[in-house]
């Protein structure tokens, strides 16, 4: 229909892409990951915003394991049937879910559910500089046995091919088929690469998009500001590292020497260049939160924050501290690229003027 829709890569290069839609809602995605990784392949998963909201830790793990994630709308709607307002709402919600789950900007390529789109949809996508990735339909959405799937897909394993599978409870036979197809791809001399790599080799360079929440620093009443102190000195830093490592913070390292790595990461915040704030909230002999913020161009940017407790009031204390510091520094806005929807709702409840905006550049 248009160059915005990509169905295959460069036929002169011996590589292909294994791609998967949806994300399991009732069963683990690990079988799909293991099927790829046993053969040294990396996959691209087009996942809904609902999936990202339900499985943020798995999303980060998949990226760490070398796979690629992209969006598949938020609610898995037939996009050919929706209005322009709903179309962009679905895209924005999916982007926010992706960014909040992964901590990364969103790649500007997607796949429409059911391959449902019309020319108007493609014209709208140009406004956000998106590319649509289609490919060879393996028909695994019908739930065929693995042997049948292998027989159908093997002839499609050629230079530049994009194979469209599913990762859900209907396509239960797909992981077993993928194990065999990965071996067959190796036998044909095909590298199995993420879609972005295949697109770059075809001369297509998709970009990235990101959002931020921002609010006006309104000063309110009691917000336990006396409990916030600058993190200063090695002893204080070591105690904060030990305490915060137990909070279940997804940003904190795990495994061997997790404490040493975490201490180093927190130390880097203390040594950040420019006007920065690195503070911790402490009472009852414990640390209960920390926040790292920088001041630039009249804005206090919340670079990182974490709380011991997961309830909303713990985040409210962070927001109230940030509002106080921003006002004291003469900042017009407080911004964050994390927990955007939650912060936006809490600001609404607190009476702060707030909005979620696209971040240029």
Long-range contacts (C-beta under 8 A, 24 or more apart in sequence): 1-119, 1-122, 2-119, 2-122, 4-122, 4-125, 4-126, 4-130, 4-131, 4-132, 5-122, 5-131, 5-132, 5-134, 6-109, 6-131, 6-132, 6-133, 6-134, 6-162, 6-199, 6-202, 6-204, 7-134, 7-135, 7-136, 7-162, 8-135, 8-136, 8-160, 8-161, 8-162, 9-159, 9-160, 9-161, 9-162, 9-198, 9-199, 9-201, 9-202, 10-159, 10-160, 10-198, 10-201, 10-202, 10-203, 11-158, 11-159, 11-160, 12-159, 12-160, 13-159, 13-160, 13-201, 14-159, 14-188, 14-189, 14-190, 14-191, 15-159, 15-160, 15-190, 15-191, 15-192, 15-193, 15-197, 15-198, 15-201, 16-157, 16-158, 16-159, 16-160, 16-161, 16-162, 16-163, 16-185, 16-190, 16-191, 16-192, 16-193, 16-198, 17-43, 17-44, 17-135, 17-161, 17-162, 17-163, 17-192, 17-193, 17-194, 17-195, 17-197, 17-198, 18-43, 18-44, 18-163, 18-165, 18-178, 18-181, 18-182, 18-192, 19-43, 19-44, 19-45, 19-46, 19-111, 19-133, 19-135, 19-162, 19-163, 19-164, 19-165, 19-195, 20-44, 20-45, 20-46, 20-165, 20-166, 20-167, 20-174, 21-45, 21-46, 21-72, 21-111, 21-113, 21-164, 21-165, 21-166, 21-167, 21-168, 22-46, 22-47, 22-48, 22-51, 22-72, 22-76, 22-166, 22-167, 22-168, 23-47, 23-48, 23-51, 23-55, 23-72, 23-167, 23-168, 24-167, 24-168, 24-169, 25-51, 25-54, 25-168, 25-169, 26-169, 27-168, 27-169, 27-172, 29-55, 29-58, 29-62, 29-167, 31-175, 32-167, 32-174, 32-175, 32-178, 33-62, 33-65, 33-67, 34-175, 35-174, 35-175, 35-176, 35-178, 35-179, 35-182, 36-67, 36-178, 36-182, 36-192, 37-65, 38-179, 38-182, 39-179, 39-182, 39-183, 39-185, 39-186, 39-192, 40-182, 40-192, 41-182, 41-185, 41-192, 42-66, 42-67, 42-68, 42-192, 42-193, 42-194, 43-67, 43-68, 43-192, 43-194, 44-68, 44-69, 44-70, 44-133, 44-194, 44-195, 44-196, 45-69, 45-70, 45-167, 46-70, 46-71, 46-72, 46-110, 46-111, 46-133, 47-71, 47-72, 48-72, 48-73, 48-74, 48-75, 48-76, 48-94, 48-113, 49-73, 49-74, 49-75, 49-90, 49-93, 49-94, 49-95, 49-96, 49-97, 49-98, 50-74, 50-75, 50-76, 50-97, 52-94, 52-97, 52-98, 52-100, 52-101, 52-102, 53-97, 53-100, 53-101, 55-101, 56-100, 56-101, 56-102, 56-250, 57-250, 59-98, 59-101, 59-102, 60-101, 60-102, 60-103, 60-250, 63-102, 63-104, 67-194, 68-107, 68-194, 68-195, 68-196, 69-98, 69-102, 69-107, 70-106, 70-107, 70-109, 70-110, 70-111, 70-133, 70-195, 71-95, 71-98, 71-106, 71-107, 71-110, 72-110, 72-111, 72-112, 72-113, 73-110, 73-112, 73-113, 76-113, 77-113, 78-113, 78-114, 78-116, 79-112, 79-113, 79-116, 79-117, 79-121, 80-116, 80-117, 80-118, 80-121, 81-116, 84-120, 84-124, 87-121, 87-124, 88-124, 88-128, 91-128, 91-130, 92-211, 95-209, 95-211, 96-211, 96-340, 96-341, 96-356, 99-210, 99-211, 99-337, 99-340, 100-338, 100-339, 100-340, 100-341, 103-251, 103-338, 105-208, 105-209, 105-210, 106-208, 106-209, 106-210, 107-196, 107-206, 107-207, 107-208, 108-206, 108-207, 108-208, 108-209, 109-133, 109-195, 109-196, 109-199, 109-206, 111-164, 128-209, 129-206, 129-207, 129-209, 130-206, 131-199, 131-204, 131-206, 133-162, 133-195, 133-199, 134-162, 134-164, 135-161, 135-162, 135-163, 135-164, 136-161, 136-162, 136-163, 136-164, 137-164, 138-163, 138-164, 138-165, 138-174, 140-165, 140-166, 140-171, 140-173, 140-174, 140-177, 141-166, 141-170, 141-171, 142-170, 143-170, 143-171, 143-172, 143-173, 144-173, 145-173, 146-173, 146-174, 146-176, 146-177, 146-180, 147-177, 149-173, 149-174, 149-177, 150-177, 150-180, 150-181, 150-184, 153-177, 153-181, 154-181, 154-184, 157-181, 157-184, 157-185, 157-188, 157-190, 158-188, 158-190, 159-190, 160-198, 160-202, 162-195, 162-198, 209-358, 210-337, 210-358, 210-359, 211-337, 211-340, 211-356, 211-357, 211-358, 211-359, 212-335, 212-336, 212-337, 212-340, 212-356, 212-357, 212-359, 213-335, 213-336, 213-337, 213-339, 213-340, 213-341, 213-343, 213-344, 213-347, 213-354, 213-355, 213-356, 213-357, 214-299, 214-333, 214-334, 214-335, 214-336, 214-354, 214-355, 214-357, 215-319, 215-323, 215-333, 215-334, 215-343, 215-344, 215-347, 215-352, 215-353, 215-354, 215-355, 216-332, 216-333, 216-334, 216-352, 216-353, 216-354, 217-300, 217-322, 217-323, 217-324, 217-325, 217-326, 217-327, 217-331, 217-332, 217-333, 217-334, 218-323, 218-327, 218-350, 218-351, 218-352, 218-353, 219-323, 219-324, 219-327, 220-320, 220-323, 220-350, 220-351, 223-316, 223-317, 223-320, 223-321, 223-324, 224-281, 224-283, 224-317, 224-320, 225-320, 225-321, 225-324, 227-281, 227-282, 227-283, 227-288, 227-317, 228-279, 228-280, 228-281, 228-291, 228-321, 229-279, 229-280, 229-282, 230-277, 230-278, 230-279, 231-266, 231-269, 231-270, 231-278, 231-279, 231-280, 231-290, 232-270, 236-280, 237-263, 237-266, 237-267, 237-270, 238-263, 239-287, 240-266, 240-280, 240-287, 240-290, 241-266, 243-286, 243-287, 243-308, 244-287, 244-290, 244-306, 244-308, 247-306, 247-307, 247-308, 248-310, 249-306, 251-304, 251-306, 252-306, 266-290, 269-303, 269-304, 275-329, 277-325, 279-321, 281-317, 281-318, 281-321, 288-314, 289-314, 289-317, 289-318, 291-318, 291-321, 291-322, 293-322, 293-325, 295-329, 295-331, 298-330, 298-331, 298-332, 298-333, 299-326, 299-331, 299-332, 299-333, 299-334, 299-335, 300-325, 300-326, 300-329, 300-331, 300-333, 300-334, 300-335, 301-334, 301-335, 301-336, 302-334, 302-335, 302-336, 302-338, 304-338, 305-336, 305-338, 312-342, 312-346, 315-339, 315-342, 315-343, 315-346, 316-346, 316-350, 319-343, 319-346, 319-347, 319-350, 319-352, 320-350, 323-352
